[in-house]
Amino acid sequence: MDAITRMRCFIQVVDSKGFSAAAREMGRSKALVSKYIGELEDELGARLLNRTTRQVSMTEVGEVYYKETTEILQRIDDLQASVQSSHQAIRGRLKVSAPRSMGDSLINRAMMEFLVANPEVKMDLRLEDRFVDLVDEGFDVAIRVTDLEDSSLIARKIAPFRAVVCATKEVTQKYGVPTQPSELASRPCIIDTNYRQKQNWNFIVEGQRIVVPVKGPVEVNSASAGRDAALCNLGFLRTPLMFVAEDIQKGLLTTVLDEFQPDNLGVYAVYPHRRHLTGKVRAFVDFLVAWFSERKKAGEPCPG
């Protein structure tokens, strides 16, 4: 168990970016943490950390050791969790990735309510608009808007998702209402770089997926900024329905090309095949499914 303790200590020092912060997180003295790291390096016969008076960084060997050790400790934790009684309290660290645009709205609220309901869970929530590598980066679960093209992942749908192309009446009067997706290529469009395709918008025409390259006067990395740009008559915007539903109801924006929107998108919780589905992950995913279902039944804003 001493080896595991030293490994956990090393991971904590790296994650905390220092010995003092790691000691506080672990509830141990800085001297003891330093001792554990020294013993680990002596045992391995290699220096894992570069130490200065201001910062701690990993050596090249340390980076390799960190990656492998994180995976080993995660498997140990998963194995322990998998054999625990389902009646035991949900507890432990939960590392979650979610899109920033969704995290800043619905997902963030849902996750905070999950933590209130499960006070023994400590969440590490990373909101960023990129597809993380769940295994290499040590994530327990990721929230993604996807059509599940990646077969290397296990996923559970937590909510429907619908995207729309919309614009103000001023824009449609000036440039015309497009009747085919291809017409957007010659009209000003607002580019939301949160989408993986960015300037390439996907549509379904006669059962086939097509890609329309678009361009326009502004690129944003925020659904809220995209909405503001659309309301300022800067062009056609493609965005999740939930961000513009109220504007559409008020007549400030109108949707176009609805019949060409893909219908196989959803909000999914995904996790790797090789990872045990621990109690904390199962409870988290179940909570999200129920949370979005209740919102939809109540007629509140949802992704789709």
N, C-alpha and C positions, 0 to 999 in steps of 0.2 A: 504493500500500500504506500510505502515511502516514495516509490518511483512515480506512482499516480499523483501523489500530493505535489511532488516537484514539477511534474508536467502541468498540472493545473495552475501552479504558481507561475510558471513561465508564460502560459497563455494569458493569465490575468495581468501580468506586467506589460505584455505587448498590447493587450486590449486597452489597458488603462494609461498606456504611454508613460509609465514611470513606476518606480518602486514605492514611493509614498502613496500614490493613488491606489495602487494594487493592495498595499497593506491595509488601507482604510476599507477597501471593498471586501477584503477577506477577513477583516477583524483580527489581524495579526500585526506584530511589530514590523517596522521596516527592516530591522536587523535580521529578523527571522526569515523574511522574504528574500533578502540578499543572500542569506546562508543557503536557502534552498536552491537558488539559482547557481550559486557557486558550486554546490555539491553536484548539481545536474551537469554542469559544464565539466567538472572534474571526472565524473562518471563516463561522460561521452568522449572526453578527450578533445573537446572542440569548444571554441568560444561561440556562444549563441547571440550575445547582445554586445553592442558597442555602447559604452557608458561615457557620458560627459557630465559636467556639472549642471547642464541645462536640459539635456534630453537623453532618451534611450532609444536606440534603433537596432534592428536585427542585422546580423551579419548575413552573408549569402547562405551559409549553412543554417543559420537560425530561421531564415525564411522557409527553407525546405522542411525543417523540423517542425515549425509552427503549423504548416499545412497538414502534415501527416499526423501530428499530435492532436490537432483539432478534430480530425476525422476519427481517430482512435477513441478519444474521450467521449465524442458524441455517440459512438457505437456502444460504449460502456453504459452511458447514461440511458440510451434508448433501451438497451437490454434490461437494465434494472427497472425502468418504467414499465416495460411490456409485461413483466411478471408480477407487478403489483396488482393488488385487488382493485377492481373497477370502482369499488365503493370508497377508496381512499381519496383524500382531497387532491384536487388538481394543483400541482405545484411545480416550481422550477423556472428556468430561463427559457423564454420563447423568442427566437429570432425570426422576425417577419419582414418581408419585402413587399412594398405596395407602390403603385404609381402615385407620384406626387399630386397629380391633378385630382385623382379620386381620394387620395389620403387627406387632402386639405378639405374635403367635404364630408362624404358619407362614411368612408372606411375609418377615418380617424375617430369619428364619434362612436362607431360600432366597437372599435377596439378598446376605447376608454371604458365603455360600458361593460365589456368583457372583463377588464381588470377590476372593476368595482365588484362584479359578481364573483370573481376568483382572486381574492387578495393575496394568495400565496404564489401567484404567478408573477414573475418579473419579465416584462417585455422589452426587447430591443427592437424598436420599430425603425426601419430605414425607408424613408420616402424618397424615391428617386426614379426618374423616367428612363430606366434601362432594364434590360432583361438580365438579371443576375444569374450566376451559375450557382444553383442551390447547393450542390455538393462541395465544390471547391471553396465557396465562401461561407459555408457552414450555416446556411439558412434552414430553419425547420419547415417553413411554408412560405409561399409567395402568392400574392393576389395579382391576378392578371386578367386583362381583357383580351380574349383570344378566341380563335376557332380550333384550338388544340391540334395544330399541325405537328407539334413536337411529341412524338410517341414515346420518348424516353421518360416522360413524366406521368405520374398518377394525378388525377384531378377530380374535383367535385364542383359542380356548378352551384354557386351560392346566390346568383341572381341573373335574370335576363339582362341583355344589354342591347340598346338601340342607338345607332348614330343617325344623325340627320344632316342634310345640307340645307342651309337656310340663308336668308338675306332679307334686307328691308325692302319695302315697296319701292323706295327711291332707286335702289340698285336694280331690281327686276324691271322697272320702267325704263331705266337708262340703257341696260344691256340686254333686256329681253329675258323671258323665262325659258331656261333650257329644257328641252324635251328629251334629249339624249345626253348621257354622261359625257360623251366626247366633246360636247359643246363647251364644257367648262375649261378646256384647254385654251380657248381664246377669250375667256372672261377673267376679270380680276378675282383672285381667290386669297383668302387669309390662311396662311400655312401654320398649323399647330405642330410644332416639332416634337410634341409628346408622342405622336403617332409614329410607329416604326417606319411606315412608308413615307412619311413627311410629305414631299411634293408629289407623291404617286398615290392617287386615291383609287381604291378598289370598288368595283360595282359588279353586279350580276346582270348580264344582258343575254336574254334567251337561254338561260340556264348555264351560261359560261362566265367565268370570272374575267373581267377586263381591268386593265390599269390605265388610268387617265393621268398624264403628267400635267400638273397645274402650276401656276405662278401667280404672283400678286405683289402688292405694295408693302406687305408687312409679314414677318415671321414672328411667332410668339412661342413661348414654352409654358403657357398657362391658359387653361380653358376660360378663366375669367377675363384675361386680356383679349382672347379671341372673341369673346362675346362683346366686349366693349368696342372692338374694331368693327365688328359687324353692325352694331347699333350706330356707329359713326359713318356708315355707308361706304366702307372701304372695300367691300366685295362679298363673295360667297364664302360661307364658313362651314366646315365640316366639324361637328362636335357631338359629344354625348347629349342625348335628348334632355337629360336631367338638368343640364346647365342653362338651357334656353326654353324649357317647357313653359315657364311663366310668361316669357316674352312672346311666345307663340300664342298663348291664350289671350294676351292683351292686344294682339295684332301688331306688335312692334316688329316681329319677324315672321316670315312665312317660309314653309319648307318647300323644297323642290326635289324632283327625282326620287320620291319616296319608294316607288315601285322597283327601283334598281338597287336598293340598299341590301347588303348581305343579311341573311336572316339566321346565320349559324353562329353569331357571336354571343358570348356570355361572359359574366364575371366568374372566374374560377379560383379556387384555392388549389394550388399545385404543390407537389412534393415529390422527391425522387423515389424511384422503384426500390433502391437499395436501402432506404431508410425505414426502420420500423415506424409504424404509425403509433406514436406514444399517446398516452392518455391526455396530455395537455394539448396536443395537436388535434386529436379527435374532438375534444371538448370545444376548442377554439373554432373549428370548422362548423360543428353543429350549431354553435352560438350564432355564427354569421348567417347560416342558412335560415335559422329561425328569425333572426333580426330583420333581414331583408323581406322575408315572407310577411311578417307582421306589418311592415311599412307599406307593402304593396296592398295588403287587404284593407289598410286604413286609408288608402288613396293618397299617401304621402309620396314625395319625389323619390324615384328609384332610377337605377341606370337604364332600365328599359321598360 
